[in-house]
Amino acid sequence: MDFFESYGLILILLAGGVGFIMAWGIGANDVANAMGTSVGSKALTIKQAIFIAMIFEFAGAYLAGGEVTSTIRKGIIDSSFFTDIPELLVLGMISSLLAAGIWLAVASWLGWPVSTTHSIIGAIIGFTAAGVSMDAVSWDKVAGIVGSWVVTPAISGVIAYLIFMSAHKLIFQTASPFESAKRYVPFYMALAGFVMSLVTIKKGLKHVGLEMSAVNGYILAVIIAVLLGVLGKWYIGRMKFSGSEDTDLQAANVEKVFALLMVVTACCMAFAHGSNDVANAIGPLAAVVSVVSSGGEINANAKLAVWILPLGGLGIVAGLALFGHRVIKTIGQGITHLTPSRGFAAELAAACTVVIASGTGLPISTTQTLVGAVLGVGLARGVSALNLGIVRNIVVSWVVTLPAGAILSIISFYILRASFGV
C-alpha cells in the first residue's frame, strides 16, 4: 500500500516513541502496587523500593514479557472492521499509546493510583468508537471492566481483612506474641510461598516457554510452600529474645519478621507485574510494527521485534525512578497507617485475588486490587483509620480513567489523520 511505503519508518519511530511514553507511565503509576505497602510499613525506604522494583520489573518485562503478544488488548475491539482500513488501526494504536501515556503521567503527578490496563483500553475504545464504528467495540467487555471497579477491590479487601484479623487474633493479641509467632508465622510464610509461586507461574513463566499444566503448577507451588514453611520455622526458631520483654516489644520484634516477608512478596509481585503489564505498552506497539511491516495485513498475534521488549522494560524503569515515589506514598501512607503485618496482609490478599481472577477469567486491575486490600486492612481497625479524602480522590480517578483515555485518544487520532492526510 502506498501509505505504508511512504510513511512506514516514520510510523514505526512514532509508535516506538509513544510506546516508551506509555511504558514510562506504567512505571510511574502501576509499580506502586508492588512497592507501596513495603514503603508505607517502613519495611523498605523509597530508595530501596525503587532500586528493587527496577531490577524485578525490568527482569519481568524483559525475560518474561512474551515472544508473541495479542495485538488488540483483551479483545476489546473487533479487528475485522479494520481489514480494509489498516492505516486507521495503526494511527489509532499510536493515538492510544500517547493518550494513555499522557493520562498516566498526569495521574502519577497527582499521586493517583489508576489502572494502566483501563487507561489503554479506554484509549482504544475512544478512537474506535469515534473514528471507525461504535459496532467495532465489544461493549459487553466494557461493562465487565466497569463491574470490576467494585468486584476486585471488594474481593481483595475481604481477603486482606481476614488475613490481618487472623494474625491479630493468633499472634498480636496473645499474652506472648513472640511465642505465638513461632507457632503461626511459618503457616503465613507457606501461604505466601504458595500464592506467590502461583502468581509467578501464571503471570511470568508462561511467557518464557516454561508454561506448565495447571496440575504441575499447583504441585510446584505446594512444594515451594512446604519448603518456605519449614525454612520459616527454622529461621524464627533461631531468633532469641528475652522472655521478660513486655508484650509491645515482643510485637515489634514479630513485625520485623513480617517486614522480611514483605520484601519477598514485593519482589514476586514486581516480577509478575513487569511480565504482565508491559503488554499494555508493547501490545499496541507490536500491532503497529506488524501491520506496517506486512504492508497493511492485520494478524491476531504479532511476533515481537527484538527491540520492543527492552524498550518497554527501560520505559517502566525510567517512569518508576522519576515519578514512582508519588503514587508509592499514596498507597503506602495516604490511605491508612501500615505496619509490616498489615502491609503483608494487603500484599498477600492482592496476590490471592490475582490468582482467583486468572483462574476465573475475571477482568482485573492490579491497582484496584491492591487499593481494595489496603482498604480492607484499614477497615479492620474501623472507618476512622482510613483517610476518606484520599479514598474519595482514588475512586474518582478510577471512574475518570476510561473517559479520559478515550477523549485524549480521539483528539490525538484526528490530529494524526489530518497530519498524514488519511
Secondary structure, DSSP 8 states (H G I E B T S, - for coil): -HHHHHHHHHHHHHHHHHHHHHHHHHHHHTTHHHHHHHHHTTSS-HHHHHHHHHHHHHHHHHHHS-SEEESSGGG-B-GGGGTT-HHHHHHHHHHHHHHHHHHHHHHHHHT----HHHHHHHHHHHHHHHHT-GGGB-HHHHHHHHHHHHHHHHHHHHHHHHHHHHHIIIIITSS-HHHHHHHHHHHHHHHHHHHHHHHHHHHTGGGGT----HHHHHHHHHHHHHHHHHHHHHHHHH----TTS-HHHHHHHHHHHHHHHHHHHHHHHHHHHHHHHTHHHHHHHHHHHHHHHTTS---SEEE--TTHHHHHHHHHHHHHHHHHHHHHHIIIIISB---HHHHHHHHHHHHHHHHHHHHHT----HHHHHHHHHHHHHHTT-GGGB-HHHHHHHHHHHHHHHHHHHHHHHHHHHHHHHHHT-
